[in-house]
Amino acid sequence: MTHLPYIITSYGLAIGLALFLSIGAALRLRRDRARLAALEATRGAGRARGTGQGETA
């Protein structure tokens, strides 16, 4: 009996898991960058109006 099916399956699972985790991380990074940009935009608007809270120049 050959071990080739088990070896191929284990490599397939390892690659699949790595892809799953990588895609999840990329999607979270994209979402969080958009949230950060929105937060910085609102902070920048607050500074322009002079409503910065506790910040020193």
N, C-alpha and C positions, 0 to 999 in steps of 0.2 A: 504494500500500500504506500502510495506517495503522500508526502506532506504538503504538496503544492497548493491544494485548495485552502488549507488552514493558513498557510503563509500569505497567500493572496488576500484572503479574508481579513487577516489581521492588519496587513498594510492598508487595505481599503478602509477599514474602520479608523485607523490612525489618521489617514489623510482626510477622511470625511469629518472626523471630530475637529481636526485642525482647521479645516475650511469653515465649519460651523462656528467655531469660536472666533475666528478671524473676521468673518462677515458680521457677527454680532458686535464685535469691538468697533469695526468700521462704522456701523450704523449708529452706535452709541456716540462715537466721536463726532459724527456729522450732526446728530441731534444736539449734542452739548455745545458744539461750536455755534450753532444757530441760536441757542438759548443765551450763550455768552454775548453774542453780537447784539441781541435784543436788550440784554441787561446793560451793556456798555452804551448803547444808544440812549436808553432812558437816563442813565447816569450823566451822559454828556449833555443831554437836554436840561437836566437839573442844574448842572454847573453853569450853563449858559444863562440861566435865570437867576443864578446866585443862591440856590437853595442847597448847596452842598452841606451835608450834615457832619460837623466835626472834622472837617478836612482843612488842612492848612496849606497854603500855597508855597 
